[in-house]
Amino acid sequence: MKTNIGIIDRSLRIIIGVLLLAWAIPVGFPPMDYNWIGWIGIVPIITAIVGYCPLYGLLNLTTNGRTKIHA
């Protein structure tokens, strides 16, 4: 599995993931019923750490600056 996520894409994924996770933490009263949506922030963080996005793989995209060689 080759990386298909570039450094800028990784940085944005980490920022968005952290913001979503911060939204998932209940602060204030009463807690919102839809805070669970924030836990989706785990997905962009994991893809940023691994450097591979399955959706990019399916669509044959890359943001890491290297062009994909088609066999």
PyMOL Python script that loads the backbone (N, CA, C, O; Angstrom):
from pymol import cmd

cmd.read_pdbstr("""\
ATOM      1  N   MET A   1       0.859  -1.179   0.000  1.00  0.00           N
ATOM      2  CA  MET A   1       0.000   0.000   0.000  1.00  0.00           C
ATOM      3  C   MET A   1       0.902   1.238   0.000  1.00  0.00           C
ATOM      4  O   MET A   1       1.648   1.480   0.949  1.00  0.00           O
ATOM      5  N   LYS A   2       0.819   2.002  -1.066  1.00  0.00           N
ATOM      6  CA  LYS A   2       1.621   3.220  -1.184  1.00  0.00           C
ATOM      7  C   LYS A   2       0.829   4.405  -0.646  1.00  0.00           C
ATOM      8  O   LYS A   2      -0.402   4.402  -0.645  1.00  0.00           O
ATOM      9  N   THR A   3       1.552   5.407  -0.195  1.00  0.00           N
ATOM     10  CA  THR A   3       0.876   6.605   0.297  1.00  0.00           C
ATOM     11  C   THR A   3       0.267   7.372  -0.867  1.00  0.00           C
ATOM     12  O   THR A   3       0.857   7.467  -1.943  1.00  0.00           O
ATOM     13  N   ASN A   4      -0.909   7.912  -0.639  1.00  0.00           N
ATOM     14  CA  ASN A   4      -1.554   8.726  -1.666  1.00  0.00           C
ATOM     15  C   ASN A   4      -2.039  10.059  -1.091  1.00  0.00           C
ATOM     16  O   ASN A   4      -2.864  10.743  -1.698  1.00  0.00           O
ATOM     17  N   ILE A   5      -1.517  10.418   0.081  1.00  0.00           N
ATOM     18  CA  ILE A   5      -1.895  11.673   0.732  1.00  0.00           C
ATOM     19  C   ILE A   5      -0.636  12.513   0.919  1.00  0.00           C
ATOM     20  O   ILE A   5       0.345  12.053   1.503  1.00  0.00           O
ATOM     21  N   GLY A   6      -0.670  13.735   0.425  1.00  0.00           N
ATOM     22  CA  GLY A   6       0.457  14.644   0.557  1.00  0.00           C
ATOM     23  C   GLY A   6       0.495  15.335   1.917  1.00  0.00           C
ATOM     24  O   GLY A   6      -0.408  15.159   2.735  1.00  0.00           O
ATOM     25  N   ILE A   7       1.527  16.107   2.148  1.00  0.00           N
ATOM     26  CA  ILE A   7       1.755  16.745   3.450  1.00  0.00           C
ATOM     27  C   ILE A   7       0.675  17.782   3.771  1.00  0.00           C
ATOM     28  O   ILE A   7       0.243  17.877   4.920  1.00  0.00           O
ATOM     29  N   ILE A   8       0.236  18.551   2.787  1.00  0.00           N
ATOM     30  CA  ILE A   8      -0.806  19.549   3.043  1.00  0.00           C
ATOM     31  C   ILE A   8      -2.129  18.851   3.347  1.00  0.00           C
ATOM     32  O   ILE A   8      -2.858  19.251   4.254  1.00  0.00           O
ATOM     33  N   ASP A   9      -2.428  17.814   2.586  1.00  0.00           N
ATOM     34  CA  ASP A   9      -3.643  17.031   2.805  1.00  0.00           C
ATOM     35  C   ASP A   9      -3.624  16.392   4.190  1.00  0.00           C
ATOM     36  O   ASP A   9      -4.643  16.383   4.881  1.00  0.00           O
ATOM     37  N   ARG A  10      -2.478  15.859   4.600  1.00  0.00           N
ATOM     38  CA  ARG A  10      -2.361  15.255   5.936  1.00  0.00           C
ATOM     39  C   ARG A  10      -2.601  16.297   7.027  1.00  0.00           C
ATOM     40  O   ARG A  10      -3.311  16.045   8.001  1.00  0.00           O
ATOM     41  N   SER A  11      -2.001  17.457   6.849  1.00  0.00           N
ATOM     42  CA  SER A  11      -2.162  18.516   7.851  1.00  0.00           C
ATOM     43  C   SER A  11      -3.625  18.928   7.993  1.00  0.00           C
ATOM     44  O   SER A  11      -4.131  19.075   9.106  1.00  0.00           O
ATOM     45  N   LEU A  12      -4.295  19.111   6.863  1.00  0.00           N
ATOM     46  CA  LEU A  12      -5.707  19.492   6.905  1.00  0.00           C
ATOM     47  C   LEU A  12      -6.566  18.399   7.531  1.00  0.00           C
ATOM     48  O   LEU A  12      -7.505  18.695   8.269  1.00  0.00           O
ATOM     49  N   ARG A  13      -6.251  17.142   7.242  1.00  0.00           N
ATOM     50  CA  ARG A  13      -7.005  16.037   7.825  1.00  0.00           C
ATOM     51  C   ARG A  13      -6.842  15.994   9.345  1.00  0.00           C
ATOM     52  O   ARG A  13      -7.801  15.721  10.068  1.00  0.00           O
ATOM     53  N   ILE A  14      -5.639  16.263   9.822  1.00  0.00           N
ATOM     54  CA  ILE A  14      -5.412  16.256  11.273  1.00  0.00           C
ATOM     55  C   ILE A  14      -6.172  17.406  11.924  1.00  0.00           C
ATOM     56  O   ILE A  14      -6.800  17.219  12.966  1.00  0.00           O
ATOM     57  N   ILE A  15      -6.123  18.589  11.323  1.00  0.00           N
ATOM     58  CA  ILE A  15      -6.831  19.738  11.885  1.00  0.00           C
ATOM     59  C   ILE A  15      -8.334  19.480  11.915  1.00  0.00           C
ATOM     60  O   ILE A  15      -8.984  19.710  12.934  1.00  0.00           O
ATOM     61  N   ILE A  16      -8.883  19.007  10.807  1.00  0.00           N
ATOM     62  CA  ILE A  16     -10.322  18.731  10.742  1.00  0.00           C
ATOM     63  C   ILE A  16     -10.694  17.621  11.720  1.00  0.00           C
ATOM     64  O   ILE A  16     -11.722  17.706  12.391  1.00  0.00           O
ATOM     65  N   GLY A  17      -9.874  16.591  11.805  1.00  0.00           N
ATOM     66  CA  GLY A  17     -10.150  15.497  12.736  1.00  0.00           C
ATOM     67  C   GLY A  17     -10.150  15.942  14.184  1.00  0.00           C
ATOM     68  O   GLY A  17     -11.018  15.540  14.959  1.00  0.00           O
ATOM     69  N   VAL A  18      -9.186  16.769  14.558  1.00  0.00           N
ATOM     70  CA  VAL A  18      -9.124  17.274  15.930  1.00  0.00           C
ATOM     71  C   VAL A  18     -10.322  18.168  16.233  1.00  0.00           C
ATOM     72  O   VAL A  18     -10.896  18.092  17.320  1.00  0.00           O
ATOM     73  N   LEU A  19     -10.700  19.014  15.277  1.00  0.00           N
ATOM     74  CA  LEU A  19     -11.877  19.867  15.488  1.00  0.00           C
ATOM     75  C   LEU A  19     -13.148  19.044  15.653  1.00  0.00           C
ATOM     76  O   LEU A  19     -13.983  19.351  16.503  1.00  0.00           O
ATOM     77  N   LEU A  20     -13.296  18.005  14.848  1.00  0.00           N
ATOM     78  CA  LEU A  20     -14.471  17.138  14.982  1.00  0.00           C
ATOM     79  C   LEU A  20     -14.472  16.410  16.321  1.00  0.00           C
ATOM     80  O   LEU A  20     -15.517  16.296  16.962  1.00  0.00           O
ATOM     81  N   LEU A  21     -13.320  15.920  16.749  1.00  0.00           N
ATOM     82  CA  LEU A  21     -13.246  15.246  18.045  1.00  0.00           C
ATOM     83  C   LEU A  21     -13.525  16.213  19.198  1.00  0.00           C
ATOM     84  O   LEU A  21     -14.139  15.837  20.196  1.00  0.00           O
ATOM     85  N   ALA A  22     -13.075  17.447  19.055  1.00  0.00           N
ATOM     86  CA  ALA A  22     -13.354  18.445  20.084  1.00  0.00           C
ATOM     87  C   ALA A  22     -14.851  18.716  20.173  1.00  0.00           C
ATOM     88  O   ALA A  22     -15.379  18.970  21.256  1.00  0.00           O
ATOM     89  N   TRP A  23     -15.532  18.659  19.027  1.00  0.00           N
ATOM     90  CA  TRP A  23     -16.977  18.864  19.012  1.00  0.00           C
ATOM     91  C   TRP A  23     -17.701  17.696  19.673  1.00  0.00           C
ATOM     92  O   TRP A  23     -18.802  17.865  20.199  1.00  0.00           O
ATOM     93  N   ALA A  24     -17.094  16.518  19.650  1.00  0.00           N
ATOM     94  CA  ALA A  24     -17.720  15.326  20.229  1.00  0.00           C
ATOM     95  C   ALA A  24     -17.719  15.361  21.752  1.00  0.00           C
ATOM     96  O   ALA A  24     -18.535  14.697  22.391  1.00  0.00           O
ATOM     97  N   ILE A  25     -16.813  16.126  22.328  1.00  0.00           N
ATOM     98  CA  ILE A  25     -16.728  16.194  23.789  1.00  0.00           C
ATOM     99  C   ILE A  25     -17.832  17.107  24.297  1.00  0.00           C
ATOM    100  O   ILE A  25     -17.894  18.277  23.921  1.00  0.00           O
ATOM    101  N   PRO A  26     -18.702  16.581  25.148  1.00  0.00           N
ATOM    102  CA  PRO A  26     -19.820  17.399  25.622  1.00  0.00           C
ATOM    103  C   PRO A  26     -19.350  18.512  26.564  1.00  0.00           C
ATOM    104  O   PRO A  26     -18.745  18.255  27.605  1.00  0.00           O
ATOM    105  N   VAL A  27     -19.640  19.731  26.177  1.00  0.00           N
ATOM    106  CA  VAL A  27     -19.311  20.898  26.994  1.00  0.00           C
ATOM    107  C   VAL A  27     -20.577  21.734  27.103  1.00  0.00           C
ATOM    108  O   VAL A  27     -21.259  21.983  26.108  1.00  0.00           O
ATOM    109  N   GLY A  28     -20.873  22.151  28.280  1.00  0.00           N
ATOM    110  CA  GLY A  28     -22.059  22.971  28.456  1.00  0.00           C
ATOM    111  C   GLY A  28     -23.250  22.150  28.904  1.00  0.00           C
ATOM    112  O   GLY A  28     -23.181  20.930  29.048  1.00  0.00           O
ATOM    113  N   PHE A  29     -24.324  22.846  29.116  1.00  0.00           N
ATOM    114  CA  PHE A  29     -25.540  22.176  29.562  1.00  0.00           C
ATOM    115  C   PHE A  29     -26.713  22.726  28.796  1.00  0.00           C
ATOM    116  O   PHE A  29     -26.771  23.949  28.666  1.00  0.00           O
ATOM    117  N   PRO A  30     -27.611  22.004  28.297  1.00  0.00           N
ATOM    118  CA  PRO A  30     -27.615  20.535  28.227  1.00  0.00           C
ATOM    119  C   PRO A  30     -26.741  20.058  27.074  1.00  0.00           C
ATOM    120  O   PRO A  30     -26.532  20.796  26.112  1.00  0.00           O
ATOM    121  N   PRO A  31     -26.228  18.829  27.160  1.00  0.00           N
ATOM    122  CA  PRO A  31     -25.412  18.313  26.058  1.00  0.00           C
ATOM    123  C   PRO A  31     -26.255  18.120  24.799  1.00  0.00           C
ATOM    124  O   PRO A  31     -27.433  17.771  24.872  1.00  0.00           O
ATOM    125  N   MET A  32     -25.634  18.353  23.652  1.00  0.00           N
ATOM    126  CA  MET A  32     -26.343  18.214  22.383  1.00  0.00           C
ATOM    127  C   MET A  32     -26.510  16.742  22.035  1.00  0.00           C
ATOM    128  O   MET A  32     -25.661  15.917  22.371  1.00  0.00           O
ATOM    129  N   ASP A  33     -27.602  16.419  21.364  1.00  0.00           N
ATOM    130  CA  ASP A  33     -27.880  15.031  21.011  1.00  0.00           C
ATOM    131  C   ASP A  33     -27.048  14.536  19.837  1.00  0.00           C
ATOM    132  O   ASP A  33     -26.935  13.327  19.634  1.00  0.00           O
ATOM    133  N   TYR A  34     -26.470  15.430  19.068  1.00  0.00           N
ATOM    134  CA  TYR A  34     -25.754  15.020  17.872  1.00  0.00           C
ATOM    135  C   TYR A  34     -24.239  15.172  18.012  1.00  0.00           C
ATOM    136  O   TYR A  34     -23.544  15.287  17.003  1.00  0.00           O
ATOM    137  N   ASN A  35     -23.722  15.174  19.218  1.00  0.00           N
ATOM    138  CA  ASN A  35     -22.267  15.243  19.424  1.00  0.00           C
ATOM    139  C   ASN A  35     -21.552  14.009  18.896  1.00  0.00           C
ATOM    140  O   ASN A  35     -20.361  14.070  18.589  1.00  0.00           O
ATOM    141  N   TRP A  36     -22.258  12.896  18.787  1.00  0.00           N
ATOM    142  CA  TRP A  36     -21.635  11.660  18.330  1.00  0.00           C
ATOM    143  C   TRP A  36     -21.061  11.808  16.930  1.00  0.00           C
ATOM    144  O   TRP A  36     -20.141  11.077  16.562  1.00  0.00           O
ATOM    145  N   ILE A  37     -21.582  12.727  16.152  1.00  0.00           N
ATOM    146  CA  ILE A  37     -21.073  12.937  14.788  1.00  0.00           C
ATOM    147  C   ILE A  37     -19.595  13.337  14.827  1.00  0.00           C
ATOM    148  O   ILE A  37     -18.845  13.038  13.897  1.00  0.00           O
ATOM    149  N   GLY A  38     -19.188  13.997  15.878  1.00  0.00           N
ATOM    150  CA  GLY A  38     -17.796  14.411  16.007  1.00  0.00           C
ATOM    151  C   GLY A  38     -16.810  13.264  16.054  1.00  0.00           C
ATOM    152  O   GLY A  38     -15.641  13.445  15.715  1.00  0.00           O
ATOM    153  N   TRP A  39     -17.256  12.078  16.470  1.00  0.00           N
ATOM    154  CA  TRP A  39     -16.359  10.924  16.531  1.00  0.00           C
ATOM    155  C   TRP A  39     -15.930  10.463  15.144  1.00  0.00           C
ATOM    156  O   TRP A  39     -15.011   9.654  15.018  1.00  0.00           O
ATOM    157  N   ILE A  40     -16.583  10.970  14.108  1.00  0.00           N
ATOM    158  CA  ILE A  40     -16.153  10.675  12.741  1.00  0.00           C
ATOM    159  C   ILE A  40     -14.754  11.265  12.502  1.00  0.00           C
ATOM    160  O   ILE A  40     -14.066  10.868  11.562  1.00  0.00           O
ATOM    161  N   GLY A  41     -14.341  12.203  13.343  1.00  0.00           N
ATOM    162  CA  GLY A  41     -13.017  12.815  13.238  1.00  0.00           C
ATOM    163  C   GLY A  41     -11.876  11.824  13.369  1.00  0.00           C
ATOM    164  O   GLY A  41     -10.743  12.138  13.003  1.00  0.00           O
ATOM    165  N   ILE A  42     -12.150  10.636  13.884  1.00  0.00           N
ATOM    166  CA  ILE A  42     -11.114   9.610  13.994  1.00  0.00           C
ATOM    167  C   ILE A  42     -10.651   9.172  12.602  1.00  0.00           C
ATOM    168  O   ILE A  42      -9.474   8.871  12.402  1.00  0.00           O
ATOM    169  N   VAL A  43     -11.573   9.139  11.649  1.00  0.00           N
ATOM    170  CA  VAL A  43     -11.246   8.661  10.298  1.00  0.00           C
ATOM    171  C   VAL A  43     -10.187   9.537   9.621  1.00  0.00           C
ATOM    172  O   VAL A  43      -9.187   8.997   9.149  1.00  0.00           O
ATOM    173  N   PRO A  44     -10.358  10.872   9.552  1.00  0.00           N
ATOM    174  CA  PRO A  44      -9.300  11.656   8.897  1.00  0.00           C
ATOM    175  C   PRO A  44      -7.977  11.621   9.653  1.00  0.00           C
ATOM    176  O   PRO A  44      -6.916  11.732   9.038  1.00  0.00           O
ATOM    177  N   ILE A  45      -8.018  11.472  10.957  1.00  0.00           N
ATOM    178  CA  ILE A  45      -6.765  11.388  11.724  1.00  0.00           C
ATOM    179  C   ILE A  45      -6.030  10.096  11.382  1.00  0.00           C
ATOM    180  O   ILE A  45      -4.816  10.111  11.175  1.00  0.00           O
ATOM    181  N   ILE A  46      -6.751   8.983  11.320  1.00  0.00           N
ATOM    182  CA  ILE A  46      -6.114   7.705  10.994  1.00  0.00           C
ATOM    183  C   ILE A  46      -5.561   7.731   9.571  1.00  0.00           C
ATOM    184  O   ILE A  46      -4.441   7.278   9.337  1.00  0.00           O
ATOM    185  N   THR A  47      -6.329   8.251   8.625  1.00  0.00           N
ATOM    186  CA  THR A  47      -5.828   8.297   7.252  1.00  0.00           C
ATOM    187  C   THR A  47      -4.611   9.208   7.134  1.00  0.00           C
ATOM    188  O   THR A  47      -3.715   8.945   6.332  1.00  0.00           O
ATOM    189  N   ALA A  48      -4.571  10.274   7.925  1.00  0.00           N
ATOM    190  CA  ALA A  48      -3.399  11.166   7.906  1.00  0.00           C
ATOM    191  C   ALA A  48      -2.176  10.471   8.486  1.00  0.00           C
ATOM    192  O   ALA A  48      -1.071  10.628   7.966  1.00  0.00           O
ATOM    193  N   ILE A  49      -2.359   9.712   9.546  1.00  0.00           N
ATOM    194  CA  ILE A  49      -1.230   9.007  10.162  1.00  0.00           C
ATOM    195  C   ILE A  49      -0.699   7.920   9.235  1.00  0.00           C
ATOM    196  O   ILE A  49       0.512   7.778   9.066  1.00  0.00           O
ATOM    197  N   VAL A  50      -1.603   7.156   8.636  1.00  0.00           N
ATOM    198  CA  VAL A  50      -1.207   6.056   7.756  1.00  0.00           C
ATOM    199  C   VAL A  50      -0.682   6.582   6.421  1.00  0.00           C
ATOM    200  O   VAL A  50       0.228   5.996   5.834  1.00  0.00           O
ATOM    201  N   GLY A  51      -1.258   7.689   5.942  1.00  0.00           N
ATOM    202  CA  GLY A  51      -0.845   8.265   4.671  1.00  0.00           C
ATOM    203  C   GLY A  51      -1.556   7.676   3.476  1.00  0.00           C
ATOM    204  O   GLY A  51      -1.162   7.905   2.333  1.00  0.00           O
ATOM    205  N   TYR A  52      -2.594   6.924   3.735  1.00  0.00           N
ATOM    206  CA  TYR A  52      -3.340   6.289   2.657  1.00  0.00           C
ATOM    207  C   TYR A  52      -4.832   6.515   2.856  1.00  0.00           C
ATOM    208  O   TYR A  52      -5.364   6.290   3.943  1.00  0.00           O
ATOM    209  N   CYS A  53      -5.497   6.958   1.804  1.00  0.00           N
ATOM    210  CA  CYS A  53      -6.940   7.157   1.832  1.00  0.00           C
ATOM    211  C   CYS A  53      -7.582   6.124   0.898  1.00  0.00           C
ATOM    212  O   CYS A  53      -7.315   6.141  -0.304  1.00  0.00           O
ATOM    213  N   PRO A  54      -8.421   5.227   1.425  1.00  0.00           N
ATOM    214  CA  PRO A  54      -9.054   4.219   0.580  1.00  0.00           C
ATOM    215  C   PRO A  54      -9.910   4.827  -0.536  1.00  0.00           C
ATOM    216  O   PRO A  54      -9.961   4.280  -1.637  1.00  0.00           O
ATOM    217  N   LEU A  55     -10.578   5.941  -0.266  1.00  0.00           N
ATOM    218  CA  LEU A  55     -11.391   6.582  -1.293  1.00  0.00           C
ATOM    219  C   LEU A  55     -10.517   7.095  -2.437  1.00  0.00           C
ATOM    220  O   LEU A  55     -10.876   6.953  -3.605  1.00  0.00           O
ATOM    221  N   TYR A  56      -9.375   7.687  -2.103  1.00  0.00           N
ATOM    222  CA  TYR A  56      -8.439   8.124  -3.140  1.00  0.00           C
ATOM    223  C   TYR A  56      -7.962   6.923  -3.946  1.00  0.00           C
ATOM    224  O   TYR A  56      -7.802   7.018  -5.163  1.00  0.00           O
ATOM    225  N   GLY A  57      -7.734   5.795  -3.277  1.00  0.00           N
ATOM    226  CA  GLY A  57      -7.310   4.588  -3.968  1.00  0.00           C
ATOM    227  C   GLY A  57      -8.352   4.100  -4.957  1.00  0.00           C
ATOM    228  O   GLY A  57      -8.014   3.697  -6.069  1.00  0.00           O
ATOM    229  N   LEU A  58      -9.617   4.134  -4.559  1.00  0.00           N
ATOM    230  CA  LEU A  58     -10.690   3.713  -5.457  1.00  0.00           C
ATOM    231  C   LEU A  58     -10.828   4.641  -6.660  1.00  0.00           C
ATOM    232  O   LEU A  58     -11.090   4.196  -7.778  1.00  0.00           O
ATOM    233  N   LEU A  59     -10.650   5.931  -6.414  1.00  0.00           N
ATOM    234  CA  LEU A  59     -10.796   6.918  -7.482  1.00  0.00           C
ATOM    235  C   LEU A  59      -9.493   7.162  -8.246  1.00  0.00           C
ATOM    236  O   LEU A  59      -9.448   7.967  -9.176  1.00  0.00           O
ATOM    237  N   ASN A  60      -8.439   6.458  -7.841  1.00  0.00           N
ATOM    238  CA  ASN A  60      -7.128   6.573  -8.484  1.00  0.00           C
ATOM    239  C   ASN A  60      -6.586   8.000  -8.405  1.00  0.00           C
ATOM    240  O   ASN A  60      -6.055   8.526  -9.382  1.00  0.00           O
ATOM    241  N   LEU A  61      -6.725   8.613  -7.239  1.00  0.00           N
ATOM    242  CA  LEU A  61      -6.232   9.972  -6.998  1.00  0.00           C
ATOM    243  C   LEU A  61      -5.027   9.937  -6.076  1.00  0.00           C
ATOM    244  O   LEU A  61      -4.812   8.967  -5.349  1.00  0.00           O
ATOM    245  N   THR A  62      -4.247  11.003  -6.114  1.00  0.00           N
ATOM    246  CA  THR A  62      -3.139  11.171  -5.190  1.00  0.00           C
ATOM    247  C   THR A  62      -2.898  12.662  -4.971  1.00  0.00           C
ATOM    248  O   THR A  62      -3.078  13.471  -5.881  1.00  0.00           O
ATOM    249  N   THR A  63      -2.492  13.012  -3.758  1.00  0.00           N
ATOM    250  CA  THR A  63      -2.144  14.405  -3.464  1.00  0.00           C
ATOM    251  C   THR A  63      -0.712  14.522  -2.956  1.00  0.00           C
ATOM    252  O   THR A  63      -0.307  15.566  -2.447  1.00  0.00           O
ATOM    253  N   ASN A  64       0.042  13.448  -3.099  1.00  0.00           N
ATOM    254  CA  ASN A  64       1.416  13.471  -2.572  1.00  0.00           C
ATOM    255  C   ASN A  64       2.447  13.956  -3.581  1.00  0.00           C
ATOM    256  O   ASN A  64       3.645  13.880  -3.309  1.00  0.00           O
ATOM    257  N   GLY A  65       2.019  14.450  -4.735  1.00  0.00           N
ATOM    258  CA  GLY A  65       2.945  15.024  -5.688  1.00  0.00           C
ATOM    259  C   GLY A  65       3.528  14.042  -6.673  1.00  0.00           C
ATOM    260  O   GLY A  65       4.106  14.449  -7.680  1.00  0.00           O
ATOM    261  N   ARG A  66       3.391  12.775  -6.409  1.00  0.00           N
ATOM    262  CA  ARG A  66       3.867  11.766  -7.347  1.00  0.00           C
ATOM    263  C   ARG A  66       2.713  11.326  -8.232  1.00  0.00           C
ATOM    264  O   ARG A  66       1.588  11.144  -7.766  1.00  0.00           O
ATOM    265  N   THR A  67       3.001  11.161  -9.487  1.00  0.00           N
ATOM    266  CA  THR A  67       1.952  10.694 -10.382  1.00  0.00           C
ATOM    267  C   THR A  67       1.850   9.180 -10.295  1.00  0.00           C
ATOM    268  O   THR A  67       2.859   8.485 -10.173  1.00  0.00           O
ATOM    269  N   LYS A  68       0.639   8.682 -10.359  1.00  0.00           N
ATOM    270  CA  LYS A  68       0.428   7.248 -10.326  1.00  0.00           C
ATOM    271  C   LYS A  68       0.715   6.657 -11.695  1.00  0.00           C
ATOM    272  O   LYS A  68       0.302   7.201 -12.719  1.00  0.00           O
ATOM    273  N   ILE A  69       1.412   5.563 -11.702  1.00  0.00           N
ATOM    274  CA  ILE A  69       1.717   4.874 -12.954  1.00  0.00           C
ATOM    275  C   ILE A  69       0.616   3.844 -13.183  1.00  0.00           C
ATOM    276  O   ILE A  69       0.370   2.969 -12.353  1.00  0.00           O
ATOM    277  N   HIS A  70      -0.029   3.973 -14.319  1.00  0.00           N
ATOM    278  CA  HIS A  70      -1.098   3.036 -14.669  1.00  0.00           C
ATOM    279  C   HIS A  70      -0.499   1.841 -15.389  1.00  0.00           C
ATOM    280  O   HIS A  70       0.250   1.988 -16.354  1.00  0.00           O
ATOM    281  N   ALA A  71      -0.842   0.658 -14.905  1.00  0.00           N
ATOM    282  CA  ALA A  71      -0.297  -0.560 -15.517  1.00  0.00           C
ATOM    283  C   ALA A  71      -1.135  -1.000 -16.690  1.00  0.00           C
ATOM    284  O   ALA A  71      -0.826  -2.008 -17.326  1.00  0.00           O
TER     285      ALA A  71
END
""", "prot")
cmd.dss("prot")
cmd.show_as("cartoon", "prot")
cmd.util.cbc("prot")
cmd.orient("prot")
